[in-house]
Amino acid sequence: MVVNIVALCGAGVGTSEVLRVTARRALDRLGIEADLHATDVAHVATDAADAQVILVTPEHADAAGGTYAEVIVVTNILDIDELTEKLGAALQ
């Protein structure tokens, strides 16, 4: 099964893209297949409608509400170990 994961930030081009790349590396470590894409807070409801996981930084955590996805708050978007731990706990 391929997991659908959305990385979220304010504009959908900066932080969310870095978070998406770091998450890809973490998922590779875990051996988990996933479709990963980035979006902005204005489009999260539609872009994450079928997502299992939303990755978000603390300042945008409230914007991820209203979906059925598990919201994972990431404090350091460059920390592969943090994402490996949090994604592993959520998906395994």
RABELVEN-V507392 format. One record per helix or strand. SS is the DSSP state (hx for helix, st for strand). FROM is the first residue (numbers start at 1). TO is the last residue. Records with the same first field share a line. If there is no record, write none. Layout:
SS: FROM-TO  FROM-TO
//
This chain:
st: 3-9  34-40  53-56  70-73
hx: 15-30  41-47  58-64  80-91
//
